[in-house]
Amino acid sequence: MTLRGHFVEIIFNNPDNGYTVGLFEHEADLTMTVGFFSGLTPGEELELTGQMVEHPKYGLQFQVEQYNYLPPSQSEAMYEFLSSGVIEGIGPVMAERILRHFGELSFEIFEKEPHRLKEVSGIGQKTYQKIVSSYQSILDRRDSLMFLQQLGLGPQRTASIISRYGQDTKHLIEENPYRLYLDFPQIGFDAVDTLASKLGFERDHEFRVHAFVLHLMIRFQEQGHVYVPYQVAKERLGYELMLDEIIIEDRLASLIGLGHLFLEDDRLYLYQTYRAETFAAMDLSRLAQAPTESLEYRDIIQAFCDKYAITLDPIQWDALETISHHPVSVITGGPGTGKTTLIRSLCHLAEKLGLKLLLAAPTGRAAKRMEEATGTQAKTIHRLLEYKFSEDEAALFFERSRHNPLETDILIIDEVSMVDIFLMASLLEAIESGTRLILIGDANQLASVGPGKVLHDIIDSGVIPTTNLIHIFRQSEHSLIPENAAKVITGSRDIKSDQKGDFFVMRTGNTDETKDKLAQLITSRLPNYYDFDPIWDIQVLTPMRKGPVGTYQLNELIQGLLIDPNQPDLRGFRVGDKVMQTKNDYTLAWRDRQSYDKGVGVFNGDIGEVIEVDIRSRHLIVVFDKTREVEYSAENLSQLELAYAMTIHKSQGSEFPCVIIVLGYVPGILNNRNVIYTGITRAKQLLIILGSMNSLYQMVEHVDSFERNTHLSERLAADIAR
């Protein structure tokens, strides 16, 4: 379906990606129109291609799939366009003069005989040059738009690309289409490769090979690897590119020479990853070898324990002894082994000794849990390092660095197993020598989402003093949660279940039975028997997102059970919904409901509640941590998802009063004991495993066989040995 006309009102426009909602006038009719546009100007005549859609909440609207520019056909539209200020040198008065002089031929003059513009009073040579140059920029922008659309790129991507490259878009892409993959990796290599083929680029073209090498390295990095063995990379490239070994070696050498890759011995790195690993080792070595005075801790900690009726076991006292004598130390242990008690003790010690102490964790939820347990403020590592986001560079920067280090005597980082090599490098760089650094985490939990296995490598290096807590304190002495977690991590199938205890297993024969029992647990059994809030106390976990018992289907099921389906719905979200932020957004604004403070930054994994849905303006408001209000508009709603059920990976760093782990078929990459162990250790009061027992036993029996290629352990040991 095609509409010809112009926008008479822009209701909403996102300048970053061009997403626009507006009233479009065509043939004396007005239609609500939505789509992605690049640089709309009032009065511009457009030809829109798309379809009318009857939205259940928003009514009839035209969804734009493609559009073309047309010259304005009416004098009112011509005036609106010329007087809009989009053409330098032409304002309302000059627009009237041009239309009075040329009438309906005005735009023909602009395009075919621009020199005649000097016939208009007030347009001298200088103004004429401004007008011609400015109008040519508009034409170049439109030409780029048509060029990109003909290549098959959709309106949203087209708008983003033109916003980045400007009027040189067409020239830059014709010169090297693979720059799109480097600047817009979300497009994907395959899509860019198809586009390049349309432009006549051969499969062995140097630009293509360079881009594919980086694409392959990024794929390895997304799997957690810090480096790739050179021979493996070379063989893989030869197989996928079908090129001779000599050509592959030449292209790799070229990328190494350009600084995109780095080769050390037989290890091939993306340069920024090599730099992160090298600097992490160097800075950790620097901190570990700094002169440090011993802390007089025993009397202070004993008084603290006496006051709060705490009993530390000998290993915990050993940990305190280690911390008191070493500038860097690691504390590791499973659930309930006293890691949090040690953090509380250290907070008290710092206060009594007059030492400044900072607490941090990788995620907002982990930091909040740390703060609640200790009564001391805790921040995310990003906030601790004072993140800054530059839209121009599309990169994250930290204010804190070796040139502006953190001001503290003691720094405690919790949930270190979640920290990847990039964040660890940034953190260590910002710590002054002489600061006492304490790294805490559970080495048996899942590795970080990003590259590396930092906690494992630090422990395996053997040069950083490490204490492994093994005595279980959490819950009651008869708690089955830590007991079964310990069995899982050793591969034992002897998992105890007690429906009167805090850990029980509910076997089901099929998916329908699993969902029926889940519904009963959430809506009646658990709220009635344990007084759990079905939304905020109960967290459903599952290994995967897709499938009959993945997060997508389970969230839809639980939302239907707990939230009124008749209330306003915006892209599946309703008031009262439990939602989760799925990416770090360093520019998303928030307002504190209590203090009225304002700030920016909402982070991957933050959980909140939808408190307002406005269908008319297509926005909703979410409150995180019961205090921070964030408004989401139509174009960034994709950053949210329902959070009644989440993947076990997403739950890492959090704890919930009640956890229900739902198991069905589990694919190979997730079918291991570290995944189920991480899920079990999220529960504070009650853990229920619901579904297939075969899947449970398979996960327990399988060790995560996927080994990440890292060299941090060896670097660290070598740096300290020097």
C-alpha positions as CSV (number, residue, x, y, z in Angstrom):
1,M,0.0,0.0,0.0
2,T,1.3,3.5,-0.9
3,L,0.5,6.9,0.5
4,R,1.6,10.2,-1.0
5,G,1.6,13.4,1.1
6,H,3.4,15.0,4.0
7,F,3.5,15.0,7.8
8,V,1.5,17.7,9.4
9,E,2.4,16.8,13.0
10,I,5.3,14.9,14.5
11,I,4.1,13.4,17.8
12,F,7.4,11.7,18.6
13,N,10.8,11.4,17.0
14,N,14.0,9.8,18.3
15,P,16.9,11.6,16.7
16,D,19.3,8.7,17.3
17,N,17.5,6.0,15.2
18,G,14.8,8.1,13.4
19,Y,11.8,6.3,15.0
20,T,8.9,8.6,14.3
21,V,5.2,8.7,15.2
22,G,3.2,11.4,13.4
23,L,0.0,12.4,11.5
24,F,0.5,12.0,7.8
25,E,-1.8,14.0,5.4
26,H,-2.7,12.4,2.1
27,E,-5.6,13.0,-0.3
28,A,-7.3,15.2,2.3
29,D,-7.1,12.4,4.9
30,L,-5.0,12.1,8.1
31,T,-3.4,8.8,9.1
32,M,-1.4,7.9,12.2
33,T,1.9,6.7,10.9
34,V,4.9,5.0,12.5
35,G,8.3,4.2,11.1
36,F,11.9,5.0,10.9
37,F,12.9,8.2,9.0
38,S,16.1,10.1,8.5
39,G,16.0,13.8,8.9
40,L,12.4,14.7,8.3
41,T,11.6,18.3,7.5
42,P,8.1,19.9,7.6
43,G,6.5,20.1,4.3
44,E,8.5,17.4,2.6
45,E,6.5,15.4,0.2
46,L,6.9,11.7,0.8
47,E,5.8,8.4,-0.8
48,L,5.3,5.9,1.9
49,T,5.1,2.1,1.3
50,G,3.8,-0.1,4.0
51,Q,0.6,-1.5,5.4
52,M,-2.4,-0.5,7.6
53,V,-2.5,-2.4,10.9
54,E,-5.3,-2.5,13.4
55,H,-3.5,-2.5,16.7
56,P,-5.7,-3.8,19.5
57,K,-4.8,-0.8,21.7
58,Y,-3.6,2.0,19.4
59,G,-6.2,1.6,16.7
60,L,-5.6,1.9,12.9
61,Q,-2.1,3.0,12.0
62,F,0.2,2.9,8.9
63,Q,3.4,1.0,9.4
64,V,6.1,2.3,7.0
65,E,8.4,-0.2,5.4
66,Q,10.0,2.1,2.9
67,Y,9.7,5.7,1.7
68,N,10.9,8.0,-1.0
69,Y,11.1,11.8,-1.2
70,L,9.0,13.7,-3.7
71,P,9.3,17.4,-4.7
72,P,6.6,19.5,-2.9
73,S,3.6,19.9,-5.2
74,Q,1.7,22.6,-3.4
75,S,2.7,26.1,-2.5
76,E,1.9,25.7,1.2
77,A,4.1,22.7,1.4
78,M,6.8,24.4,-0.6
79,Y,6.7,27.4,1.8
80,E,6.7,25.1,4.9
81,F,9.8,23.3,3.6
82,L,11.8,26.4,2.5
83,S,11.0,28.3,5.6
84,S,11.9,25.5,8.0
85,G,15.5,26.5,8.3
86,V,16.8,23.2,6.8
87,I,18.4,25.1,3.9
88,E,21.1,27.5,5.1
89,G,20.5,31.1,3.9
90,I,16.7,30.7,3.6
91,G,14.3,31.8,6.3
92,P,10.6,32.7,6.2
93,V,11.1,36.0,4.4
94,M,13.5,34.6,1.8
95,A,11.1,31.6,1.3
96,E,8.3,34.1,0.4
97,R,10.5,35.9,-2.1
98,I,11.6,32.7,-3.8
99,L,8.0,31.5,-4.2
100,R,6.8,34.9,-5.3
101,H,9.5,34.9,-8.0
102,F,9.4,31.3,-9.3
103,G,6.0,30.0,-8.1
104,E,5.4,26.3,-8.6
105,L,8.7,26.1,-10.5
106,S,10.7,26.8,-7.4
107,F,12.0,23.3,-6.9
108,E,12.7,22.8,-10.5
109,I,14.9,25.8,-10.3
110,F,16.7,24.4,-7.3
111,E,17.5,21.2,-9.0
112,K,18.0,22.2,-12.7
113,E,18.9,25.9,-12.8
114,P,20.1,26.8,-9.3
115,H,22.1,29.8,-10.7
116,R,18.8,31.6,-11.3
117,L,18.3,31.9,-7.5
118,K,20.5,35.0,-7.8
119,E,17.5,36.6,-9.6
120,V,15.8,36.8,-6.2
121,S,16.3,40.1,-4.2
122,G,18.7,39.5,-1.3
123,I,20.5,36.5,-2.7
124,G,24.0,37.6,-3.5
125,Q,27.0,35.3,-4.4
126,K,27.8,34.5,-0.7
127,T,24.1,33.6,0.2
128,Y,23.8,31.7,-3.1
129,Q,26.8,29.5,-2.3
130,K,25.3,28.7,1.1
131,I,22.0,27.8,-0.4
132,V,23.4,25.6,-3.1
133,S,25.8,23.8,-0.7
134,S,23.1,23.2,1.9
135,Y,20.6,22.0,-0.7
136,Q,23.2,19.7,-2.2
137,S,23.7,18.2,1.3
138,I,20.0,17.4,1.5
139,L,20.1,15.8,-1.9
140,D,23.1,13.7,-0.9
141,R,21.3,12.6,2.2
142,R,18.3,11.5,0.2
143,D,20.5,9.8,-2.4
144,S,22.2,7.9,0.4
145,L,18.7,6.9,1.7
146,M,17.6,5.5,-1.7
147,F,21.0,3.8,-2.1
148,L,20.7,2.0,1.3
149,Q,17.0,1.0,0.7
150,Q,17.9,-0.4,-2.7
151,L,20.5,-2.6,-1.0
152,G,17.8,-4.0,1.2
153,L,18.6,-2.3,4.4
154,G,15.4,-1.4,6.4
155,P,14.3,2.1,7.5
156,Q,15.6,1.7,11.0
157,R,19.1,0.7,10.0
158,T,19.1,3.2,7.2
159,A,18.4,6.0,9.6
160,S,21.1,5.0,12.0
161,I,23.7,4.6,9.2
162,I,23.0,8.0,7.7
163,S,23.1,9.6,11.2
164,R,26.6,8.2,11.6
165,Y,28.0,8.8,8.1
166,G,26.1,11.9,7.0
167,Q,26.1,13.0,3.4
168,D,29.1,10.8,2.6
169,T,27.1,7.6,3.3
170,K,26.9,6.4,-0.2
171,H,30.5,7.1,-1.1
172,L,31.8,5.5,2.1
173,I,29.8,2.3,1.6
174,E,30.5,2.0,-2.1
175,E,34.2,2.3,-1.2
176,N,34.1,-0.3,1.6
177,P,30.8,-1.9,2.6
178,Y,32.5,-3.9,5.3
179,R,32.9,-0.8,7.3
180,L,29.3,-1.3,8.2
181,Y,30.1,-4.5,10.1
182,L,32.8,-2.7,12.1
183,D,30.6,0.3,12.9
184,F,27.3,-1.5,13.2
185,P,28.1,-5.1,14.3
186,Q,24.4,-5.6,15.1
187,I,23.7,-5.8,11.3
188,G,25.7,-9.0,11.3
189,F,28.5,-10.1,8.9
190,D,26.2,-12.2,6.7
191,A,24.0,-9.2,5.9
192,V,26.9,-6.9,5.2
193,D,28.4,-9.7,3.0
194,T,25.3,-9.9,1.0
195,L,25.2,-6.2,0.5
196,A,28.9,-6.2,-0.6
197,S,28.1,-8.9,-3.1
198,K,25.4,-6.6,-4.6
199,L,28.1,-4.0,-5.0
200,G,30.4,-6.3,-6.9
201,F,32.9,-7.2,-4.2
202,E,34.5,-10.6,-4.7
203,R,34.8,-13.2,-2.0
204,D,38.6,-12.9,-1.8
205,H,38.6,-9.1,-1.7
206,E,41.0,-7.8,0.9
207,F,38.2,-5.8,2.7
208,R,36.0,-8.9,3.0
209,V,38.8,-11.1,4.3
210,H,39.8,-8.5,6.9
211,A,36.2,-8.1,8.1
212,F,35.7,-11.9,8.3
213,V,38.8,-12.4,10.3
214,L,37.6,-9.8,12.9
215,H,34.1,-11.4,12.7
216,L,35.6,-14.8,13.5
217,M,37.6,-13.4,16.4
218,I,34.6,-11.7,17.8
219,R,32.7,-15.0,17.6
220,F,35.4,-16.7,19.6
221,Q,35.3,-13.9,22.1
222,E,31.6,-14.2,22.5
223,Q,32.1,-17.8,23.5
224,G,34.3,-16.6,26.4
225,H,37.8,-16.9,24.8
226,V,40.4,-14.3,25.4
227,Y,42.6,-15.6,22.6
228,V,42.6,-18.2,19.8
229,P,45.5,-20.5,19.0
230,Y,47.0,-19.1,15.8
231,Q,46.9,-22.4,14.0
232,V,43.2,-22.9,15.0
233,A,42.3,-19.4,13.7
234,K,44.3,-20.0,10.4
235,E,42.6,-23.4,9.8
236,R,39.2,-22.1,10.6
237,L,39.6,-19.1,8.3
238,G,40.9,-21.3,5.5
239,Y,37.9,-23.6,5.8
240,E,35.3,-20.9,6.0
241,L,36.8,-18.5,3.4
242,M,38.1,-21.3,1.1
243,L,41.4,-19.4,0.5
244,D,45.0,-20.5,0.3
245,E,47.0,-20.6,3.5
246,I,49.4,-18.0,2.1
247,I,46.6,-15.5,1.6
248,I,45.2,-16.2,5.0
249,E,48.7,-15.6,6.6
250,D,49.1,-12.4,4.6
251,R,45.7,-11.1,5.7
252,L,46.4,-12.0,9.4
253,A,49.8,-10.2,9.1
254,S,48.1,-7.2,7.7
255,L,45.6,-7.0,10.5
256,I,48.4,-7.4,13.1
257,G,50.3,-4.6,11.4
258,L,47.2,-2.4,11.4
259,G,46.8,-3.0,15.2
260,H,43.5,-4.8,15.0
261,L,45.1,-8.1,16.1
262,F,48.0,-9.1,18.3
263,L,50.1,-12.3,18.1
264,E,52.0,-13.4,21.1
265,D,53.8,-16.7,20.7
266,D,51.0,-18.9,19.2
267,R,48.1,-16.9,20.8
268,L,46.1,-14.6,18.5
269,Y,44.1,-11.8,20.2
270,L,41.9,-9.0,19.3
271,Y,44.2,-6.1,20.3
272,Q,41.9,-4.6,22.9
273,T,41.4,-8.0,24.5
274,Y,45.2,-8.5,24.6
275,R,45.6,-5.1,26.2
276,A,43.0,-5.9,28.8
277,E,44.5,-9.2,29.8
278,T,48.1,-7.8,29.9
279,F,47.1,-4.8,32.0
280,A,45.0,-6.8,34.3
281,A,48.0,-9.0,35.1
282,M,50.3,-6.1,35.4
283,D,48.1,-4.1,37.7
284,L,47.2,-7.1,39.9
285,S,50.9,-7.8,40.2
286,R,51.6,-4.2,41.1
287,L,48.9,-4.2,43.8
288,A,49.9,-7.6,45.2
289,Q,53.5,-6.6,45.7
290,A,52.9,-3.2,47.2
291,P,54.2,-2.6,50.8
292,T,51.3,-2.9,53.3
293,E,51.1,-2.6,57.0
294,S,49.4,-5.4,58.9
295,L,46.0,-4.8,60.5
296,E,45.5,-5.4,64.2
297,Y,42.2,-7.1,63.8
298,R,41.7,-10.0,66.3
299,D,40.4,-8.0,69.3
300,I,38.1,-5.9,67.2
301,I,36.6,-8.8,65.3
302,Q,36.2,-10.8,68.5
303,A,34.3,-8.0,70.1
304,F,32.1,-7.7,67.0
305,C,31.4,-11.4,67.1
306,D,30.5,-11.3,70.8
307,K,28.2,-8.4,70.3
308,Y,26.2,-10.1,67.5
309,A,26.5,-13.7,68.7
310,I,28.6,-14.7,65.7
311,T,30.9,-17.6,65.7
312,L,33.7,-17.6,63.1
313,D,35.2,-21.0,62.2
314,P,39.0,-21.5,62.0
315,I,39.1,-21.0,58.3
316,Q,37.3,-17.7,58.6
317,W,39.9,-16.6,61.1
318,D,42.6,-17.7,58.7
319,A,41.0,-15.6,56.0
320,L,41.2,-12.5,58.3
321,E,44.8,-13.3,59.1
322,T,45.6,-13.5,55.4
323,I,43.7,-10.2,54.6
324,S,45.6,-8.5,57.5
325,H,49.0,-9.3,56.1
326,H,48.5,-9.2,52.3
327,P,47.5,-6.3,50.0
328,V,45.5,-8.6,47.7
329,S,43.6,-11.7,48.7
330,V,40.8,-14.0,47.5
331,I,38.0,-15.5,49.5
332,T,36.0,-18.2,47.7
333,G,33.3,-20.7,48.9
334,G,29.9,-22.0,48.2
335,P,26.5,-20.8,49.5
336,G,26.2,-20.4,53.2
337,T,29.9,-20.7,53.9
338,G,30.3,-17.3,55.6
339,K,31.5,-15.0,52.9
340,T,28.9,-12.3,53.8
341,T,29.8,-12.6,57.5
342,L,33.4,-11.9,56.7
343,I,32.4,-8.9,54.6
344,R,30.4,-7.6,57.6
345,S,33.4,-8.2,59.9
346,L,35.7,-6.3,57.6
347,C,33.2,-3.4,57.4
348,H,33.3,-3.2,61.2
349,L,37.1,-3.5,61.3
350,A,37.5,-0.7,58.8
351,E,35.2,1.6,60.9
352,K,37.0,0.9,64.1
353,L,40.5,1.4,62.5
354,G,39.3,4.6,60.8
355,L,40.0,3.2,57.4
356,K,38.0,4.2,54.3
357,L,36.3,1.2,52.8
358,L,34.4,0.7,49.5
359,L,32.1,-2.2,48.5
360,A,31.2,-3.1,44.9
361,A,29.8,-5.9,42.8
362,P,29.3,-6.5,39.0
363,T,25.5,-6.0,39.0
364,G,23.0,-3.7,40.6
365,R,21.2,-6.7,42.3
366,A,24.5,-8.1,43.7
367,A,25.5,-4.6,45.0
368,K,22.1,-4.1,46.6
369,R,22.3,-7.5,48.3
370,M,25.7,-6.7,49.6
371,E,24.5,-3.4,51.0
372,E,21.5,-5.0,52.7
373,A,23.7,-7.6,54.3
374,T,26.3,-5.2,55.6
375,G,24.5,-1.9,56.2
376,T,27.3,-0.3,54.2
377,Q,26.8,1.4,50.9
378,A,27.7,-0.8,47.9
379,K,27.9,0.2,44.2
380,T,28.1,-1.5,40.9
381,I,31.6,-1.6,39.6
382,H,30.5,0.7,36.8
383,R,29.2,3.3,39.2
384,L,32.3,2.9,41.4
385,L,34.5,3.7,38.4
386,E,32.2,6.6,37.4
387,Y,31.2,5.5,34.0
388,K,30.8,8.0,31.2
389,F,29.1,7.3,27.9
390,S,30.1,9.2,24.7
391,E,27.5,8.9,21.9
392,D,30.1,10.2,19.4
393,E,32.6,7.4,20.2
394,A,29.8,4.8,21.0
395,A,32.0,3.7,23.8
396,L,32.1,3.5,27.6
397,F,34.7,5.4,29.5
398,F,35.5,5.5,33.2
399,E,36.4,8.7,35.0
400,R,38.4,6.6,37.5
401,S,41.7,5.3,36.1
402,R,45.4,5.2,37.0
403,H,45.4,9.0,36.5
404,N,42.3,9.5,38.8
405,P,42.4,6.5,41.1
406,L,39.8,5.4,43.7
407,E,40.3,7.0,47.1
408,T,40.0,4.2,49.6
409,D,42.1,2.1,52.0
410,I,40.1,-1.2,51.5
411,L,38.1,-2.3,48.5
412,I,35.9,-5.4,48.6
413,I,34.5,-6.8,45.4
414,D,31.8,-9.5,45.6
415,E,30.6,-12.0,42.9
416,V,34.0,-11.8,41.1
417,S,33.2,-14.9,39.1
418,M,30.8,-12.6,37.0
419,V,33.6,-10.1,36.2
420,D,35.1,-10.4,32.7
421,I,38.6,-9.5,31.6
422,F,37.6,-6.0,30.3
423,L,35.9,-4.9,33.5
424,M,38.6,-6.4,35.7
425,A,41.3,-4.5,33.8
426,S,39.4,-1.2,34.2
427,L,38.9,-1.9,37.9
428,L,42.5,-2.8,38.7
429,E,43.9,0.2,36.8
430,A,41.9,2.5,39.0
431,I,43.3,1.1,42.3
432,E,46.3,2.8,43.9
433,S,49.2,0.7,45.2
434,G,48.8,0.3,48.9
435,T,45.0,-0.2,48.7
436,R,43.9,-3.5,50.3
437,L,41.9,-5.4,47.7
438,I,39.7,-8.3,48.7
439,L,38.1,-10.4,45.9
440,I,35.2,-12.6,46.9
441,G,33.2,-15.1,44.9
442,D,32.2,-18.7,44.3
443,A,34.5,-20.3,41.8
444,N,32.0,-23.0,41.0
445,Q,29.4,-20.6,39.6
446,L,29.1,-19.9,35.9
447,A,31.8,-17.9,34.2
448,S,31.3,-14.3,33.2
449,V,29.2,-13.5,30.1
450,G,32.1,-11.6,28.7
451,P,35.5,-13.1,27.8
452,G,37.8,-14.7,30.4
453,K,37.5,-16.7,33.6
454,V,39.1,-14.1,35.9
455,L,38.4,-15.6,39.3
456,H,39.5,-19.0,38.2
457,D,42.7,-17.6,36.7
458,I,43.6,-15.6,39.8
459,I,43.2,-18.6,42.0
460,D,45.0,-20.9,39.6
461,S,48.0,-18.6,39.4
462,G,48.9,-19.7,42.9
463,V,50.5,-16.3,43.6
464,I,47.5,-14.5,45.2
465,P,46.7,-15.7,48.8
466,T,43.3,-17.6,48.6
467,T,41.0,-18.9,51.4
468,N,38.5,-21.5,50.5
469,L,35.5,-21.5,52.9
470,I,34.0,-25.0,53.3
471,H,31.9,-24.9,56.5
472,I,28.2,-24.3,55.9
473,F,26.5,-21.7,58.2
474,R,23.7,-20.3,56.1
475,Q,20.1,-21.3,56.9
476,S,19.8,-23.9,59.6
477,E,22.3,-26.7,60.2
478,H,19.7,-29.0,58.6
479,S,19.3,-26.9,55.4
480,L,19.3,-29.0,52.3
481,I,20.1,-26.1,49.9
482,P,23.8,-25.8,50.6
483,E,24.1,-29.6,51.2
484,N,22.6,-30.5,47.8
485,A,24.5,-27.7,46.1
486,A,27.7,-29.3,47.4
487,K,26.6,-32.7,46.1
488,V,25.8,-31.2,42.7
489,I,29.2,-29.6,42.2
490,T,30.9,-32.9,43.0
491,G,28.7,-34.8,40.5
492,S,26.6,-36.8,43.1
493,R,23.1,-37.8,42.2
494,D,22.2,-38.4,45.9
495,I,20.1,-35.2,46.0
496,K,17.9,-35.2,49.1
497,S,14.2,-34.0,48.8
498,D,12.0,-33.1,51.7
499,Q,8.6,-31.4,51.1
500,K,8.7,-30.2,54.8
501,G,12.2,-28.9,54.4
502,D,13.7,-26.2,52.2
503,F,14.6,-28.3,49.2
504,F,12.2,-30.6,47.3
505,V,11.9,-32.1,43.9
506,M,8.6,-32.4,42.0
507,R,8.7,-34.9,39.2
508,T,6.4,-34.4,36.2
509,G,5.8,-36.5,33.2
510,N,5.3,-33.9,30.5
511,T,5.2,-30.2,29.8
512,D,1.5,-29.7,30.5
513,E,1.9,-31.3,33.9
514,T,4.9,-29.1,34.6
515,K,3.0,-25.9,33.8
516,D,-0.1,-27.0,35.7
517,K,2.0,-27.7,38.9
518,L,3.9,-24.4,38.4
519,A,0.6,-22.5,38.3
520,Q,-0.5,-24.2,41.5
521,L,2.7,-23.4,43.3
522,I,2.7,-19.8,42.3
523,T,-1.0,-18.9,42.8
524,S,-1.9,-21.0,45.9
525,R,0.5,-23.5,47.5
526,L,3.5,-21.2,48.1
527,P,1.6,-18.0,49.0
528,N,-0.8,-19.9,51.3
529,Y,1.7,-22.2,53.1
530,Y,4.8,-19.9,53.2
531,D,3.2,-16.5,52.8
532,F,5.4,-15.7,49.8
533,D,4.4,-12.8,47.6
534,P,3.8,-14.6,44.2
535,I,5.5,-11.8,42.2
536,W,8.4,-10.6,44.4
537,D,9.3,-13.5,46.6
538,I,9.1,-16.3,44.1
539,Q,11.5,-16.4,41.2
540,V,11.2,-19.0,38.4
541,L,14.5,-20.1,36.8
542,T,15.1,-22.2,33.7
543,P,18.3,-22.9,31.7
544,M,17.1,-21.4,28.4
545,R,14.9,-18.8,26.8
546,K,13.2,-20.8,24.1
547,G,11.3,-24.0,24.2
548,P,8.1,-25.1,26.0
549,V,9.6,-24.4,29.4
550,G,11.9,-21.5,28.4
551,T,11.5,-18.0,29.8
552,Y,9.4,-16.8,26.9
553,Q,6.6,-19.2,27.4
554,L,6.8,-19.3,31.2
555,N,6.7,-15.5,31.5
556,E,3.6,-15.5,29.3
557,L,2.0,-18.2,31.5
558,I,2.8,-16.5,34.8
559,Q,1.8,-13.0,33.7
560,G,-1.6,-14.5,32.7
561,L,-1.9,-15.9,36.2
562,L,-1.0,-12.8,38.2
563,I,-1.8,-9.7,36.1
564,D,-5.2,-8.6,35.0
565,P,-5.4,-9.2,31.2
566,N,-8.1,-6.5,30.7
567,Q,-5.9,-3.5,31.6
568,P,-3.9,-1.4,29.1
569,D,-1.2,-3.4,27.4
570,L,1.9,-1.8,25.7
571,R,3.9,-4.3,23.7
572,G,2.9,-7.0,26.2
573,F,3.6,-5.0,29.4
574,R,0.9,-4.1,31.9
575,V,0.8,-2.2,35.2
576,G,2.1,-4.4,38.0
577,D,4.4,-6.5,35.7
578,K,7.8,-7.6,37.0
579,V,10.3,-6.6,34.3
580,M,14.0,-6.7,33.8
581,Q,16.4,-4.4,31.9
582,T,18.3,-6.6,29.4
583,K,21.2,-4.3,28.4
584,N,23.4,-1.6,29.9
585,D,22.0,1.7,28.9
586,Y,24.3,4.5,30.2
587,T,22.0,7.3,28.9
588,L,18.6,6.2,30.2
589,A,17.5,8.8,32.8
590,W,16.0,8.0,36.2
591,R,14.5,10.0,39.1
592,D,14.5,8.9,42.7
593,R,11.0,8.9,44.1
594,Q,12.1,9.7,47.6
595,S,15.0,12.1,47.3
596,Y,14.1,13.5,43.9
597,D,17.7,13.0,42.8
598,K,18.2,12.5,39.1
599,G,20.8,10.4,37.3
600,V,21.4,8.3,34.2
601,G,22.1,4.6,33.7
602,V,20.0,1.5,34.0
603,F,21.9,-1.8,33.9
604,N,21.5,-5.3,32.5
605,G,19.7,-7.4,35.1
606,D,18.0,-4.6,37.0
607,I,14.5,-5.7,38.1
608,G,11.6,-3.4,38.5
609,E,7.8,-3.0,38.4
610,V,5.7,-1.3,35.8
611,I,3.7,1.4,37.5
612,E,2.2,3.3,34.6
613,V,1.3,2.5,31.0
614,D,0.3,5.3,28.7
615,I,-1.2,4.0,25.5
616,R,-1.7,7.4,23.9
617,S,1.9,8.5,24.2
618,R,3.2,5.0,24.0
619,H,5.4,5.0,27.0
620,L,5.5,3.3,30.4
621,I,7.2,4.0,33.7
622,V,9.2,1.4,35.6
623,V,10.4,1.7,39.2
624,F,13.6,-0.1,40.1
625,D,14.7,-0.9,43.6
626,K,11.3,0.7,44.8
627,T,12.9,4.1,44.3
628,R,14.3,4.9,40.8
629,E,11.6,5.8,38.2
630,V,12.5,5.3,34.6
631,E,10.4,6.3,31.6
632,Y,10.5,4.1,28.6
633,S,9.3,5.3,25.2
634,A,8.4,3.3,22.2
635,E,11.9,2.9,20.8
636,N,13.6,1.6,23.9
637,L,10.9,-0.8,25.1
638,S,12.9,-3.6,23.5
639,Q,15.4,-3.2,26.4
640,L,12.8,-4.6,28.8
641,E,11.4,-8.1,29.2
642,L,9.1,-9.9,31.7
643,A,11.0,-11.2,34.7
644,Y,8.7,-13.7,36.4
645,A,10.9,-16.3,34.8
646,M,14.6,-15.7,33.9
647,T,17.5,-17.8,32.7
648,I,19.9,-19.2,35.4
649,H,22.6,-17.1,33.7
650,K,20.6,-13.9,34.3
651,S,20.0,-14.8,37.9
652,Q,23.7,-15.0,38.8
653,G,24.6,-12.4,41.5
654,S,21.0,-12.4,42.9
655,E,19.2,-14.2,45.7
656,F,15.5,-14.8,46.1
657,P,13.4,-16.1,49.0
658,C,12.0,-18.9,46.9
659,V,13.4,-20.3,43.7
660,I,11.6,-22.7,41.4
661,I,13.9,-24.3,38.8
662,V,11.9,-25.6,35.8
663,L,13.6,-28.3,33.8
664,G,12.7,-29.9,30.4
665,Y,15.1,-30.7,27.6
666,V,18.4,-28.9,28.2
667,P,20.7,-28.4,25.2
668,G,24.3,-29.5,25.4
669,I,26.0,-26.1,26.1
670,L,23.8,-25.6,29.2
671,N,23.7,-29.3,30.2
672,N,26.2,-29.2,33.0
673,R,26.5,-29.1,36.8
674,N,27.7,-25.5,37.0
675,V,24.4,-24.3,35.5
676,I,22.2,-26.2,37.9
677,Y,24.5,-25.4,40.9
678,T,24.2,-21.7,40.1
679,G,20.4,-22.0,40.0
680,I,20.2,-23.9,43.3
681,T,22.5,-21.4,45.1
682,R,20.1,-18.5,44.2
683,A,17.6,-19.7,46.9
684,K,17.6,-18.3,50.4
685,Q,14.6,-20.0,52.0
686,L,13.1,-22.5,49.6
687,L,14.3,-24.3,46.5
688,I,12.0,-26.4,44.3
689,I,13.1,-28.3,41.2
690,L,10.1,-29.0,38.9
691,G,10.0,-31.1,35.8
692,S,12.2,-33.8,34.2
693,M,14.5,-35.7,36.6
694,N,16.4,-37.1,33.7
695,S,17.5,-33.5,32.8
696,L,18.5,-32.9,36.4
697,Y,20.6,-36.0,36.6
698,Q,22.2,-35.3,33.2
699,M,23.2,-31.8,34.3
700,V,24.6,-33.1,37.6
701,E,26.7,-35.8,35.8
702,H,28.1,-33.5,33.1
703,V,31.1,-31.2,33.8
704,D,31.3,-28.0,31.8
705,S,33.7,-29.3,29.1
706,F,34.0,-26.0,27.4
707,E,37.4,-24.6,28.4
708,R,38.0,-20.9,27.8
709,N,41.3,-19.9,26.2
710,T,42.9,-17.4,28.6
711,H,46.5,-16.6,29.7
712,L,45.9,-14.4,32.7
713,S,47.0,-17.1,35.2
714,E,50.4,-17.5,33.5
715,R,50.9,-13.8,33.0
716,L,50.1,-13.1,36.7
717,A,52.5,-15.8,37.9
718,A,55.2,-14.6,35.6
719,D,54.8,-10.9,36.6
720,I,55.0,-11.6,40.3
721,A,58.0,-13.9,39.8
722,R,60.0,-11.2,38.1
